[in-house]
Amino acid sequence: MTDDPQPKLSPMPKAEKRLLYILAGIQVTHIVDFMIMMPVGPLLMRDLGIEAHQFGLLVSSYSLSAAVSGLLCAMFIDHFERKRALLTLYAFFALATLACALAPSYYGLLVARSLAGAFGGVMGALISTVIGDQIPPERRGRAGGYMASSFSIATIAGVPLGLWLANHTPVLGWRSPFVFVALLSVGLGWAAYKWLRTGPRVHAPQGVWPRIQGTLADPIHRWSMLFGCLIMFSMFSIVPFITIFATGTVKFPETMLPLMYLIGGACTLFTSRWVGRQTDRLGKRKSFLIFGSIALAPMLITTHMQQAPVWVYLMASTLFFVASSARMIPSMALMNGAANPPLRGTFMSLSASLQQAAMGMGAFVTGHIISLDASGIMHNYDVAGYMAVAAMLTALWVSGKVTQRG
């Protein structure tokens, strides 16, 4: 089933824009918290003396613990008013991120990353739930554009600043980005408390198991969950190791990593709002088919490059960032539109849990496929690229099963 194209866009009220700005700000912090592990990977591996598979476990621990917390969250989230739930989880996320900065060893950091994932990983589900509750279907593509812009802002400002702090604060080193994220979260939490409006209560079925059973018994929900898992597995089979591959195999200068994220983020900031408008104009599935298909080539290019000039790799990485962001906007709108409104919180939490598990599994599997030789060159990253493309091709087919409810 495809949704009808909407050639004329309805204007977005100021109240909705303010809501989206607040949610995007919260999203920025947990994106930076997750993403900062990737560019500081080479520095962290040297400092802690760990190998590629251990670094992969650090990345996947965030996602896997988020998967578990998402399951727990699904049991009670529809009993709580959205603003209260969001602020409570956000406060614990800030504390867990600070614990990452204070971790005394690799295993201490592993525990702290797991806690950060437990609280931060479900933020995306809560944000999507709020959007589904308060933004009408005809404007959710543009809402997805705002959320994708938060990814761009994280890569333009948050990640380069985190890298700069890691490289220019010798006392803290790789710990300094986590201090930065924790402090930023405090400020944004206060802003959300002051400005985020209380959402309407939903009339969810009473009892934990009736809600979960009702959510899982719905075939549209099941197809949507599989759809989200395939996309995340595809992306995170590649993303966590991209900077290690760039500096070791492509011989991209480590000092220029902030520039890579700056350029990639700036371009996605420019394109994400446009993609959001196209999603509302063309329809969610048609937009996903277009942008999801376009994303296949950058995935293969990024994982197959060998030593290359700086400008060549900058073009390839920028194309990868832009294409990855573009496919996420219509996919988010598709999954939100598939939710049964009384079960939206439970559905989004379960979906997020499974997606986080898929992200962690992607990083975990790739971490065991690849290997680094003595010169730092990464082997078998191309295999991860093929695996990611296979998952994405399956997602393109499954998108036809994600029927829209509104």
C-alpha positions as CSV (number, residue, x, y, z in Angstrom):
1,M,0.0,0.0,0.0
2,T,1.3,3.4,-0.9
3,D,0.2,6.7,0.5
4,D,-1.2,9.4,-1.8
5,P,1.1,12.2,-2.9
6,Q,0.4,15.5,-1.3
7,P,1.3,18.3,-3.7
8,K,0.3,21.1,-1.4
9,L,2.0,21.4,2.0
10,S,0.1,22.7,5.0
11,P,2.0,25.4,7.0
12,M,3.6,24.4,10.3
13,P,2.3,26.4,13.3
14,K,4.8,28.2,15.5
15,A,3.9,26.0,18.5
16,E,4.9,22.9,16.6
17,K,8.1,24.4,15.5
18,R,9.0,25.3,19.1
19,L,8.2,21.7,20.2
20,L,10.5,20.4,17.4
21,Y,13.3,22.7,18.3
22,I,13.2,21.5,21.9
23,L,13.1,17.9,20.9
24,A,15.8,18.4,18.4
25,G,18.1,19.9,21.1
26,I,17.5,16.9,23.3
27,Q,18.2,14.6,20.4
28,V,21.5,16.4,19.6
29,T,23.0,15.5,23.0
30,H,22.2,11.8,22.9
31,I,23.4,11.6,19.3
32,V,26.7,13.3,20.2
33,D,27.0,11.0,23.2
34,F,26.7,8.0,20.9
35,M,28.6,9.3,17.9
36,I,31.6,10.7,19.8
37,M,32.8,7.2,20.5
38,M,33.5,6.8,16.7
39,P,35.8,9.7,16.0
40,V,37.7,9.3,19.3
41,G,38.1,5.6,18.6
42,P,41.8,5.7,17.5
43,L,42.7,7.9,20.6
44,L,40.7,5.8,23.0
45,M,42.1,2.5,21.6
46,R,45.7,3.8,22.1
47,D,45.0,5.2,25.6
48,L,43.2,2.1,26.9
49,G,45.3,-0.4,24.9
50,I,42.3,-2.2,23.5
51,E,41.7,-4.0,20.2
52,A,39.1,-3.5,17.4
53,H,36.7,-6.1,18.8
54,Q,36.8,-4.5,22.3
55,F,36.1,-1.1,20.8
56,G,33.2,-2.7,18.9
57,L,31.9,-4.0,22.2
58,L,32.0,-0.5,23.7
59,V,29.9,0.8,20.8
60,S,27.5,-2.2,20.8
61,S,27.1,-2.1,24.6
62,Y,25.3,1.2,24.3
63,S,22.9,-0.2,21.8
64,L,22.3,-3.5,23.5
65,S,21.6,-2.0,26.9
66,A,19.2,0.4,25.1
67,A,17.5,-2.6,23.6
68,V,16.9,-4.1,27.1
69,S,15.7,-0.8,28.6
70,G,13.4,-0.3,25.6
71,L,11.7,-3.5,26.4
72,L,11.3,-2.5,30.1
73,C,10.1,1.0,29.0
74,A,7.4,-0.6,26.7
75,M,5.8,-2.1,29.8
76,F,5.0,1.2,31.5
77,I,5.6,4.2,29.1
78,D,1.9,4.6,28.1
79,H,1.0,5.0,31.8
80,F,3.1,8.2,32.1
81,E,2.6,11.6,30.7
82,R,5.2,12.1,28.0
83,K,7.0,15.2,29.4
84,R,7.6,13.7,32.8
85,A,8.9,10.5,31.3
86,L,11.2,12.4,28.9
87,L,12.7,14.6,31.6
88,T,13.2,11.8,34.1
89,L,15.1,9.6,31.6
90,Y,17.1,12.6,30.4
91,A,18.3,13.4,33.9
92,F,19.6,9.8,34.3
93,F,21.2,10.0,30.9
94,A,23.2,13.1,31.9
95,L,24.4,11.3,35.1
96,A,25.4,8.2,33.1
97,T,27.3,10.3,30.6
98,L,29.2,12.0,33.4
99,A,30.1,8.5,34.7
100,C,31.7,7.7,31.3
101,A,34.0,10.7,31.8
102,L,34.9,9.4,35.3
103,A,35.4,5.7,34.3
104,P,38.8,4.5,35.6
105,S,39.3,1.6,33.1
106,Y,38.0,-0.1,30.0
107,Y,35.6,-2.2,32.0
108,G,34.4,0.8,34.0
109,L,33.8,2.6,30.7
110,L,31.9,-0.4,29.4
111,V,29.6,-0.3,32.4
112,A,29.1,3.5,32.1
113,R,28.4,3.2,28.3
114,S,25.8,0.5,29.1
115,L,24.1,2.8,31.6
116,A,24.2,5.7,29.1
117,G,22.6,3.5,26.5
118,A,19.9,2.3,28.9
119,F,18.7,5.9,29.4
120,G,19.8,7.7,26.2
121,G,18.8,4.9,23.8
122,V,15.1,5.2,24.6
123,M,15.1,9.0,24.1
124,G,14.6,8.5,20.4
125,A,11.5,6.4,21.0
126,L,10.1,9.0,23.4
127,I,10.8,11.8,21.0
128,S,9.1,9.9,18.1
129,T,6.1,9.2,20.4
130,V,5.7,12.9,21.2
131,I,5.9,13.7,17.5
132,G,3.3,11.1,16.7
133,D,1.0,12.4,19.5
134,Q,1.3,16.1,18.7
135,I,2.2,16.4,15.0
136,P,-0.4,15.5,12.4
137,P,0.5,13.0,9.6
138,E,0.7,15.6,6.8
139,R,3.5,17.3,8.6
140,R,5.5,14.4,10.0
141,G,7.9,14.3,7.0
142,R,9.0,17.9,7.9
143,A,9.1,16.9,11.6
144,G,11.5,14.1,10.6
145,G,13.5,16.8,8.7
146,Y,13.9,18.7,12.0
147,M,15.1,15.5,13.8
148,A,17.5,14.7,11.0
149,S,18.8,18.3,11.3
150,S,19.7,17.4,14.9
151,F,22.0,14.7,13.5
152,S,23.6,17.4,11.3
153,I,24.0,19.8,14.1
154,A,25.6,17.0,16.2
155,T,28.1,16.3,13.4
156,I,28.7,20.0,12.6
157,A,29.2,21.3,16.1
158,G,29.1,18.5,18.7
159,V,31.4,16.0,17.2
160,P,34.1,18.4,16.0
161,L,34.0,20.2,19.3
162,G,34.2,16.9,21.2
163,L,37.3,16.0,19.0
164,W,38.9,19.3,19.6
165,L,38.4,19.0,23.4
166,A,39.8,15.4,23.3
167,N,42.9,16.6,21.5
168,H,43.4,19.9,23.4
169,T,42.7,19.0,27.0
170,P,45.5,16.7,27.9
171,V,44.3,16.4,31.5
172,L,41.0,14.8,30.4
173,G,41.8,13.6,26.9
174,W,39.0,11.4,25.5
175,R,37.0,12.0,28.7
176,S,36.4,15.7,28.0
177,P,33.6,15.2,25.3
178,F,31.5,13.3,27.9
179,V,31.9,16.1,30.4
180,F,30.8,18.5,27.6
181,V,27.7,16.4,26.8
182,A,26.7,16.1,30.5
183,L,26.9,19.8,31.0
184,L,25.0,20.5,27.8
185,S,22.3,18.1,28.9
186,V,21.8,20.0,32.1
187,G,21.1,23.2,30.2
188,L,18.7,21.6,27.7
189,G,16.9,19.7,30.5
190,W,16.1,23.0,32.2
191,A,14.9,24.4,28.9
192,A,12.7,21.4,28.3
193,Y,11.2,21.7,31.8
194,K,10.4,25.3,31.2
195,W,9.1,25.2,27.7
196,L,8.0,21.7,26.7
197,R,4.3,21.6,26.9
198,T,2.4,18.7,28.6
199,G,1.0,16.3,26.1
200,P,-2.5,14.8,26.1
201,R,-3.0,11.5,27.9
202,V,-3.7,8.5,25.8
203,H,-6.2,5.7,26.7
204,A,-4.0,2.7,26.5
205,P,-5.2,-0.8,27.3
206,Q,-4.6,-1.5,31.0
207,G,-2.0,-4.1,32.1
208,V,1.5,-4.6,30.8
209,W,0.9,-7.9,28.9
210,P,-2.3,-6.8,27.1
211,R,-0.5,-3.8,25.7
212,I,2.6,-5.7,24.6
213,Q,0.5,-8.6,23.2
214,G,-1.7,-6.1,21.4
215,T,1.3,-4.4,19.9
216,L,3.0,-7.6,18.8
217,A,-0.2,-9.2,17.5
218,D,-0.6,-6.4,15.0
219,P,1.0,-7.5,11.7
220,I,1.6,-3.9,10.6
221,H,3.5,-3.4,13.8
222,R,5.6,-6.5,13.2
223,W,6.5,-5.5,9.7
224,S,7.4,-2.0,10.9
225,M,9.7,-3.4,13.6
226,L,11.5,-5.6,11.1
227,F,11.8,-2.6,8.7
228,G,13.4,-0.5,11.4
229,C,15.8,-3.3,12.4
230,L,17.0,-3.8,8.9
231,I,17.8,-0.1,8.4
232,M,19.7,0.2,11.7
233,F,21.6,-3.1,11.1
234,S,22.6,-1.8,7.7
235,M,23.8,1.5,9.0
236,F,25.7,0.3,12.0
237,S,27.5,-2.4,10.2
238,I,29.5,0.4,8.7
239,V,29.3,3.6,10.8
240,P,31.1,2.7,14.1
241,F,34.4,1.8,12.2
242,I,34.4,4.5,9.6
243,T,37.0,6.7,11.3
244,I,39.3,3.8,12.1
245,F,39.1,2.6,8.5
246,A,39.7,6.2,7.3
247,T,42.8,6.8,9.3
248,G,44.3,3.3,9.0
249,T,43.4,2.2,5.5
250,V,42.6,5.3,3.5
251,K,45.4,7.2,5.4
252,F,43.1,10.1,6.0
253,P,44.9,12.4,8.5
254,E,43.6,12.0,12.0
255,T,43.8,15.8,12.6
256,M,41.3,16.3,9.7
257,L,38.6,14.1,11.2
258,P,36.7,17.2,12.6
259,L,36.7,18.6,9.1
260,M,35.2,15.4,7.8
261,Y,32.3,15.6,10.3
262,L,31.9,19.3,9.8
263,I,31.5,19.1,6.0
264,G,29.3,16.0,6.2
265,G,27.1,17.5,8.9
266,A,26.8,20.9,7.1
267,C,25.7,19.1,3.9
268,T,23.1,17.0,5.7
269,L,21.8,20.1,7.5
270,F,21.2,21.6,4.1
271,T,19.6,18.5,2.6
272,S,17.5,17.1,5.5
273,R,14.9,19.9,5.5
274,W,14.5,19.5,1.7
275,V,14.1,15.7,2.1
276,G,11.5,16.3,4.8
277,R,9.5,18.4,2.4
278,Q,9.8,15.9,-0.4
279,T,8.6,13.2,2.0
280,D,5.4,15.1,2.7
281,R,5.0,16.0,-0.9
282,L,5.7,12.7,-2.6
283,G,4.5,10.3,0.1
284,K,6.5,8.3,2.7
285,R,7.1,5.0,0.9
286,K,7.9,6.6,-2.5
287,S,10.4,8.9,-0.8
288,F,12.0,6.0,1.0
289,L,12.3,3.9,-2.1
290,I,14.1,6.8,-3.9
291,F,16.5,7.8,-1.1
292,G,17.0,4.3,0.2
293,S,18.1,3.2,-3.3
294,I,20.4,6.2,-3.6
295,A,22.1,5.2,-0.3
296,L,23.3,1.8,-1.7
297,A,26.2,3.2,-3.8
298,P,27.8,5.3,-1.0
299,M,27.7,2.3,1.3
300,L,29.8,0.3,-1.1
301,I,32.1,3.2,-2.0
302,T,32.8,3.9,1.7
303,T,33.7,0.3,2.6
304,H,35.8,-0.4,-0.5
305,M,38.1,2.6,-0.7
306,Q,41.9,2.2,-0.4
307,Q,44.5,4.8,0.2
308,A,43.2,8.0,-1.4
309,P,43.8,11.8,-1.5
310,V,42.1,13.8,1.3
311,W,39.6,15.5,-1.1
312,V,38.5,12.2,-2.6
313,Y,37.7,10.7,0.8
314,L,36.0,13.9,1.9
315,M,33.6,13.6,-1.1
316,A,32.9,9.9,-0.4
317,S,32.3,10.4,3.3
318,T,30.1,13.4,2.7
319,L,28.0,11.5,0.2
320,F,27.7,8.7,2.7
321,F,26.5,11.1,5.5
322,V,24.0,12.8,3.2
323,A,22.5,9.6,1.8
324,S,22.3,8.0,5.3
325,S,20.4,10.9,6.6
326,A,18.1,11.1,3.6
327,R,16.9,7.5,3.9
328,M,16.2,7.9,7.7
329,I,13.7,10.8,7.2
330,P,11.0,8.9,5.3
331,S,11.6,5.7,7.2
332,M,10.9,7.5,10.5
333,A,7.7,8.9,9.0
334,L,6.7,5.4,7.8
335,M,7.2,3.8,11.2
336,N,5.4,6.6,13.0
337,G,2.4,6.4,10.6
338,A,2.2,2.6,11.2
339,A,1.5,2.9,14.9
340,N,-1.9,2.2,16.4
341,P,-2.4,5.5,18.4
342,P,-3.5,4.0,21.7
343,L,-0.4,1.8,21.7
344,R,2.0,4.3,20.2
345,G,4.2,4.6,23.2
346,T,4.5,0.8,23.6
347,F,5.0,0.3,19.9
348,M,7.7,3.0,19.6
349,S,9.5,1.7,22.7
350,L,9.5,-1.9,21.4
351,S,10.6,-0.7,18.0
352,A,13.4,1.3,19.5
353,S,14.5,-1.6,21.6
354,L,14.7,-3.9,18.6
355,Q,16.4,-1.2,16.5
356,Q,19.0,-0.7,19.3
357,A,19.6,-4.4,19.4
358,A,20.1,-4.4,15.6
359,M,22.5,-1.5,15.9
360,G,24.5,-3.3,18.5
361,M,24.4,-6.5,16.5
362,G,25.7,-4.7,13.4
363,A,28.6,-3.2,15.3
364,F,29.3,-6.6,17.1
365,V,29.2,-8.6,13.9
366,T,31.4,-6.2,11.9
367,G,33.8,-6.0,14.9
368,H,34.4,-9.8,14.5
369,I,34.6,-9.7,10.7
370,I,37.2,-7.0,10.4
371,S,40.8,-7.1,11.6
372,L,43.7,-4.6,11.8
373,D,47.2,-5.5,10.8
374,A,50.4,-4.0,12.3
375,S,50.3,-1.0,10.0
376,G,46.7,-0.2,11.0
377,I,45.1,-1.3,7.7
378,M,41.6,-2.7,8.1
379,H,40.8,-6.0,6.4
380,N,37.3,-7.3,5.4
381,Y,35.5,-4.0,5.8
382,D,34.2,-4.6,2.2
383,V,32.4,-7.7,3.6
384,A,30.6,-5.5,6.1
385,G,29.6,-3.3,3.2
386,Y,28.0,-6.2,1.3
387,M,26.2,-7.2,4.4
388,A,24.9,-3.7,4.9
389,V,23.7,-3.5,1.3
390,A,21.9,-6.9,1.6
391,A,20.0,-5.6,4.7
392,M,19.1,-2.4,3.0
393,L,17.8,-4.2,-0.1
394,T,15.6,-6.3,2.2
395,A,14.3,-3.1,3.9
396,L,13.3,-1.6,0.5
397,W,11.1,-4.6,0.0
398,V,9.7,-4.7,3.5
399,S,8.7,-1.0,3.3
400,G,5.8,-2.1,1.1
401,K,4.3,-4.0,4.1
402,V,4.4,-1.0,6.4
403,T,0.8,0.1,6.0
404,Q,-0.1,3.6,7.1
405,R,-2.8,4.3,9.7
406,G,-2.4,8.1,9.7
